Amino acid sequence: MTAGSITGGSVTVVGGGIIGLCSAFHLAEAGLRVTVVERGTVGGGASRGNAGEICPDLVAPLPAPGVIGPALRGLPRPDSALYVRPGLDVELARFLLRFARNTTRRRHAAGTRALAALARDTFTLFDELAAAGADGDADASGFLFAHASPESARAALREHRALGAPVDGGLLQGADLAAAEPALGPAARAGYVIREQRSIDPSLFVDRLAATVRARGVEIVEGARVTAVTEDGTRVRVRTVVGDLDADHAVIAAGIWSRELCRQLGVGIGVVAGKGYSFSVGADALPRRVVHLGDARVVFTPMGKRLRVAGTMEFGSGAEEFHARRVAAIVAAARGYLPDADWAGRQDEWVGARVMTPDGLPLIGPVPGRHRILLASGHNMLGLMLAPATGRLVAGLVTGTADPVVAAPLAPGRLARRVRPR
Ligand SMILES: Cc1cc2nc3c(=O)[nH]c(=O)nc-3n(C[C@H](O)[C@H](O)[C@H](O)COP(=O)(O)OP(=O)(O)OC[C@H]3O[C@@H](n4cnc5c(N)ncnc54)[C@H](O)[C@@H]3O)c2cc1C
């Protein structure tokens, strides 16, 4: 690595996940010299094993009116889709309190508008990336939402209609549901289809995106864990275990580990890890498109010859700790919806940490008190989908061309508080 010698129009991006790589792409497009520093290898955080959904017509923040009651009722059960490990810590308790405050109708509506503004050009931005070489083998067949009862499907359909989602027809049951998705088993009692939403293979996307940004002159340094990011007013220094980098700006896009890097700057960003799990199964007949199990809170995403199965929101344990019990809970919740799949022969078991914010919106913008250090994290369950839009916004914030309507609600200052650096 060339240390300490970069001058003028340079940016160091911390983290080689999809947010860091998309930021690098757009920063390079804007004419800046970009270095990405990654502690392991690209995509080593939450970016490869996710469900691959790109659904800009379905975005809404997780804190929503009425979400708390059902979630609390499921909490004591280790097999529930939302699971908080016993021994609640102070950080998590503070998060849950703030989350509860964001479930009002007014805040949810404002959050939905902010996410929709960020997600507005998502398909176009993915198409541009694909044209540049970063293709994730996109499938645009839309999503099928499958529920355990007509009542539950009807309620979810009402919410999606209220959001303005492109619903294809109405409620499907019996033979109509079987015709829409022949692979579904008896647990699926009712459902509906939403058109146009896409899925990609996120692992392919990460690899092709890394190759694309490298081809555009971005240096990606792997095995370079960042230990500190500092700013002296005109320059930023990124310290890594293999040397230091000086640049005009730094972008902290280190997923859940952004929390520690900001803490070192004396800034608490109020996020917690919401871990999810995935694995793949084979089946004689795979679903034709993404299937959302609305009641089981599990997603089936066809990827090549196998099906990725993803789910769970686990709070309260280390970001990289894997718990086999969570995978077993997903299997138990999902197998009735796809009885012919080879559940026992599952492969590729994986855990990833979503960066959860108490208002459900990402944190994109300057770290409070720092002008040259930006944060790009906190994407909750939507980081793959929002990565290209985040990259464009990051580049706009660095070059002074960001749309203020998009940027303002996402500024990290809204959740930040001063903490003792450590
Ligand atoms: C089960 C599951 C399903 C999901 N499904 C979807 C979906 O369908 N659609 C969607 O849009 N989103 C989905 N998500 C969310 C999405 O995966 C994340 O929002 C996204 O991966 C976040 O990307 P990131 O780049 O911010 O973080 P990460 O992918 O975690 O990347 C951060 C990177 O920073 C590196 N790093 C950390 N610390 C340092 C350091 N000190 N120095 C250098 N490098 C460092 C890490 O090694 C890592 O590579 C899902 C998540 C899970 C868990």
The ligand as an ORCA input file, in Angstrom:
! r2SCAN-3c Opt
* xyz 0 1
  C     -30.306    -12.884      6.297
  C     -30.200    -11.539      5.627
  C     -30.953    -11.281      4.492
  C     -30.881    -10.038      3.865
  N     -31.580     -9.843      2.722
  C     -31.489     -8.654      2.078
  C     -32.191     -8.454      0.863
  O     -32.843     -9.351      0.352
  N     -32.103     -7.244      0.255
  C     -31.380     -6.216      0.804
  O     -31.389     -5.130      0.256
  N     -30.671     -6.397      1.942
  C     -30.706     -7.588      2.579
  N     -30.005     -7.788      3.741
  C     -29.209     -6.679      4.286
  C     -27.872     -6.532      3.563
  O     -27.220     -7.788      3.483
  C     -26.987     -5.555      4.342
  O     -27.727     -4.374      4.575
  C     -25.742     -5.196      3.542
  O     -24.977     -6.342      3.283
  C     -24.891     -4.172      4.274
  O     -23.720     -3.962      3.513
  P     -22.499     -3.174      4.127
  O     -21.516     -3.018      3.041
  O     -22.984     -1.961      4.839
  O     -21.958     -4.112      5.298
  P     -21.126     -5.456      5.230
  O     -21.549     -6.300      4.089
  O     -21.192     -6.062      6.577
  O     -19.663     -4.977      4.890
  C     -18.845     -4.312      5.802
  C     -17.418     -4.651      5.429
  O     -16.544     -3.875      6.253
  C     -15.478     -4.695      6.619
  N     -14.892     -4.155      7.844
  C     -15.426     -4.177      9.097
  N     -14.613     -3.578      9.977
  C     -13.525     -3.170      9.276
  C     -12.348     -2.495      9.648
  N     -12.116     -2.119     10.916
  N     -11.429     -2.234      8.690
  C     -11.660     -2.617      7.394
  N     -12.768     -3.261      7.002
  C     -13.706     -3.521      7.922
  C     -16.091     -6.076      6.812
  O     -15.124     -7.097      6.738
  C     -17.088     -6.110      5.664
  O     -16.544     -6.675      4.486
  C     -30.049     -9.019      4.398
  C     -29.266     -9.281      5.524
  C     -29.326    -10.529      6.143
  C     -28.478    -10.778      7.341
*
